[in-house]
Amino acid sequence: MKTIKQILTWLSGKKSVIFGALGVIVLYLLQEGQITENMAYLIQGLLTVLAGGASYATGRLVYKK
């Protein structure tokens, strides 16, 4: 648990930028025809869930909200 808290503390303030950049990469790959539209929806959905989970975990574990 201590390791997770350290990682989340380090990522605090960086998660939005990371997930935003990954989202732009997915859109670029879709535009270039490297992935299908359905795959882009799947990846974007997973990124959304992961970002939300990381945000929730940071609030609970790091900031005790």
Secondary structure, DSSP 8 states (H G I E B T S, - for coil): -HHHHHHHHHHTTTHHHHHHHHHHHHHHHHHTTSS-HHHHHHHHHHHHHHHHHHHHHIIIIIS--
